[in-house]
Amino acid sequence: MAHQSEDIIKLDLLDNGISSVYDIKKHFSKDSNVLIFSLPFIGQTKSENVSYEIVKCLSENLQNFGENTLFCFLSSSQVNSDIYIQLHETLTYQLSIAIKLSERIERDGYIPSNYANLLILSKYKSSLKHSKTRIAYTYCPVCDKTTKDYGGKKHLYHSYGTLMSDVWRDITYSHGDYPRDILERLSDLFGLDLYKKLIFFDFSRYKSKNNKGVIRDNQLSFIINNKATDSIINNSQLINGDCLEHLKNIPESTVDFCFADPPYNLSKKYDTWNDNLETEEYFKWCNNWIDELMRVLKPGRYLALLNIPLLSTRYYSHLIKNHTFIDWIVWESLSMPVRMIMPSHYTILIFSKGSPIKLPSLSNNQLTDLELDSIATTKENYCIRNNCINFREKNNYTYKEPISNLWWDIHRIKHNTRRVDHPTQLPPKLMHRLITLFTEKNELVLDPFNGSGTTTLCAEQLNRKFLGIEKSTSYYELSLQRHNELRTGIDPFGKRDNSPKAKNSYVPRVKTQNYVVSKKELQLEIKNIFNKIGHIPTKEEVIELGKYPIKYYKEYFLNWAEVCAAARTTGMQEARVVKSEKNIDSQLKIF
Ligand SMILES: C[S@@+](CC[C@H](N)C(=O)[O-])C[C@H]1O[C@@H](n2cnc3c(N)ncnc32)[C@H](O)[C@@H]1O
């Protein structure tokens, strides 16, 4: 098991095996338990769908479950979205976890499906209560160092691994099989006094009344791409204005691919936009521009919507009424979780207008290097250290594979040197991938929230036509300037000298300065004091026991938690700790 939980009393598992809805009623109790329902991956018709029966049973009997009960649904994102839409008024959304499949599910004409979804809802309203659980580091099979490069921050990490994220790739699941590893993990994760038992119901092999059995995934029926319908829009354009106003001027069925990365209504600091609307007002506005995007899209073509999983369920519930659900791509965008369970993935919701066309890139054998690179991914656990990549390239290692719908190889832009003045700039690799997947050369890409221009710049680099709409004049001008740079041969995504002013939300920064003593040295000094006195030192104790002036701590760090970060953990090594030959010898002798 590749995890380690702190201070837990492992929950006992009560396994109902193949279940009927009647089995749920047997577990009505005042105790708070963790209930896990393994479900078919695809919803059948409403009257035959077991998830509807389960949801009905739960919503009619919520009073028969303890106050802290958790309800976990193991299925596809689509089935779990349907479940959440029905339960959102009575239960609290906690997490949507993507768990890698042991085998990808191939889909002709479309990228393979590669994960199951574990939706966790609670009866209580507060944030999820769970144990502190760490996932073990993984090591690159070539250089034997951790998959991620921790640079100069090794002293801030735990020797065992990182805190858990909401994408689990260290354990896998095969649909319909007994989810042993998942149950094992949940019994540790929820091994708190609060919960009594882990109760498992297996509905995964549930057969519908007309006996179709388990349907493993979407069976898409494709239409032939009608290449004769050329775009009416012949020139690429950047537009400064409100997207709803300008979308109205675009003729119906003229765009080959729509992508939207809207404001998430999470109080981000945008230039001209109030990112703090009433929830219903926000979704009403979203439904309007989503309808417009679907109107301008050509039949058979794709819309991709980027958002956090919770908000994506609302988009899903709107789009599913009239359009074809294609995929729920998981983009794991953070390299290191730092909180208890760190939500680290975004959803890229894919719908098509009517029956979809087959993805052009999957059958095109004349892709450019940039296109080929953007739809390949580094295999699980290979590191991204430059010297290791160079070694692999020189020695012809096959460390890349075609992508699936679980993306872990694209990180948000972290270095200020590559950021421009926009608070939510996307990484170009993400847009290169989406544009390559869903369009061909010369086709038209539309982004109604173009921001700093990532989408349109990538479209231009890939020789696609583009239409980018942006409300803020300064972001619009920034995108214009970057397109001009691109046309004069400057890489708009390259390193820059100026440091950007825009931040996602207000984050106090300490001013850049020359350190008399490095921050690492100061943090390790705190660790020494901690080891002497047995608790996190106060400022007074650091003045009394430390060898460096307190003013360094005040000037170099944002807060006391950062000062004490190394004392709270054990520190880690990037190289795999292997037993020396001497040790192995002595082990052999013992056995
Ligand atoms: C999440 S950001 C998009 C960032 C973009 N993907 C990038 O990489 O730079 C959303 C953008 O939508 C813009 N925006 C907000 N409301 C808008 C509207 N009604 N019409 C057009 N743009 C709008 C905001 O100014 C912001 O730049």
The ligand as an ORCA input file, in Angstrom:
! r2SCAN-3c Opt
* xyz 0 1
  C      -9.957     32.637    -16.485
  S      -9.558     34.054    -17.412
  C      -8.960     33.383    -18.927
  C      -7.459     33.279    -18.948
  C      -6.925     32.811    -20.273
  N      -7.278     31.451    -20.550
  C      -5.399     32.949    -20.315
  O      -4.687     31.923    -20.414
  O      -4.916     34.068    -20.212
  C     -11.102     34.701    -17.815
  C     -11.052     35.972    -18.652
  O     -12.381     36.320    -19.040
  C     -12.494     37.738    -19.093
  N     -13.934     38.062    -19.046
  C     -14.754     38.109    -17.977
  N     -16.002     38.379    -18.357
  C     -15.992     38.495    -19.704
  C     -16.985     38.746    -20.673
  N     -18.251     38.960    -20.323
  N     -16.634     38.762    -21.965
  C     -15.338     38.547    -22.332
  N     -14.342     38.319    -21.443
  C     -14.672     38.292    -20.153
  C     -11.680     38.185    -17.878
  O     -11.263     39.535    -18.038
  C     -10.516     37.186    -17.912
  O      -9.423     37.708    -18.636
*
